Amino acid sequence: MVSAARHEFFGQAVVEAVYCGCRPVLPRRLSYPEIIPQEVHPLVLYEEGRLVPALRAALQRGREWSEDWQRTWVARFDWGSIARKYDEEIWRLWERSPVSEVEMGDPAEQAGDGLYGGPHSGAHEGRVTLDATLAMAAALGQGGIDEGPLRSGT
């Protein structure tokens, strides 16, 4: 995986490629130094204007570490690792939200209206999640959420 990006918000393609075992050659800028462990920065990150030498070095080195170890670099971004944190934050906001006090109605009564699907479609849960997500978005806009744990993966 080679990147010469000058603009990148997170590096999703890089995270996915690293997780799948592709050896990264990345610029020492943007989000890449935060994604890649410090101990492999010299082997993975290149300085401005040094892409070609970095590619040569990577090809000469070959595979210096296992794919399993490399996968651990980005495993903290895997949905299985962060889903619970999002769920906890959404429910925490839901419980603080005035929306949580509104009667949502019986999901079975909503099932036949064609809007949400059948009785086992998760219509009620989907509506609750949407309301909780809106409450979370409102709290984010007001600075009401501590984003640190979500961003750091801890």
N, C-alpha and C positions, 0 to 999 in steps of 0.2 A: 504494500500500500504506500503510494507516494503522494505526498501533498506539497503543493507549492502555493497554497491558499494565502491570499492577502486579507480575506475577510471570512470569518467563520464564527458563528455564535457559540456552538457547542462542540461540533466535531462528530456528529452522529455517524456519518459514514466511516470515519476513522475508528470509532468505538466498535462498530459492527465488524469491520475488517479485522481489527486486533482480536476481537472475541473469536472470530472464525479461523484464526491462526495465521493471517497474513502478516508478514514482517513489515513494520512501519518505518518509513523514512520521512520525517516530518520537520517543518521549520521550527526553530526555537522561538515561537511567538504564538499569539492567540491563545486558545485554550489547551493546546497540545502539551505544554510543560505541566499542566495540572492533571492531565489525563494519564500521562506516562510516568511511571515511578522514577524517582530521583536517581536511583542507582543505575538506570540504563539510559539516562539522558545523553551521555557522551556517545552511545552507540546508535541512538535512534533520532536524536534531534540535531539538525544542522543549522549553522549560522547563515545569515544573509549572504547570498552570492556563492554558497558552497554546496549547492544541490548536486552537481555532477561528481565532485569528490566523495560526497556522502553516499551516492548511489554506487560508485566503484567500491567503496569500503564495505558497504552492505553485501554486495555480490561476492566479494572476496571472503568475507567472514562466514557466509552461509548461515546455518542454523546454530546459533550459540546457546540457545535456551529452548526449553520444551514449550510446546503449544499450551500445555496445561498450565504452566507457570504464567505464560503470557496472558492467558484467559483471566487469570486472577487480577490483572491490572485493571480490567474494566468490568469485572463481575459486579461491582457495587452499583453499576447502572442498569443491571438486568431487572426487568419488571418484577421477577420473583423476589428480588432483594428489596425493592422499594415500594411495592404495592401496599404492604401493611402500613408503612409510614404515611402514605397518601390517605389510606382508609382512616387511620387514626386522626389525622389532621382534619379531614372532611367531617368526621363524626364530632370532633371537638367543636368545630365551627357550627355544625348543625345544632348541637345542644345549646350553644350560645345564641343562635339565631332566632329572631322572632318568627321566622318561617316554620321552625320546628314546633311551634305552639299551634299552628293552624291544623285543623282537622283535614287530613288528606282523603278521607272517605274510604270505603271498602273497595279493594282492588277488584273483587268479583263483580261489583256493580259497574266498574269501568270497562270490563272485559269486552262487552258486546258492542261498544260504540265505534269500533272500526279504527279508532285512533291509536290504540296501544296493543291490539292483538288479543289472543285468547287468555283464559284464566291462569295459565301457567307461563305467560309471556314475560313475567317480571315487570309488568307495567307499573305497578305501585313502586317497586324498588327503583325503576328507572326514573320515575318522577321525583322520588325522594332524593336520588343521587343528583339529578339536575338541580333541584332546589338547594341542596347542600353545596354543589359546585358554584352556583350563583352566590350563595352566602360567602363561600371562600373567596371568590373573585372580588366581592365587595370589601371583605376584610383586607385582602391584599392591597386594594386601592387605598385603603385607609391606614395601611401600615400595621394591621392587626395580626399579622401572621409572622412568626419567627421562621424565616425561610432557611436559616442556617442548616438544620438537620436534613432538610430535603435536598439542598444543594451539595452538601458534603458527602452524602451517602452514609452517614453514621446514624 
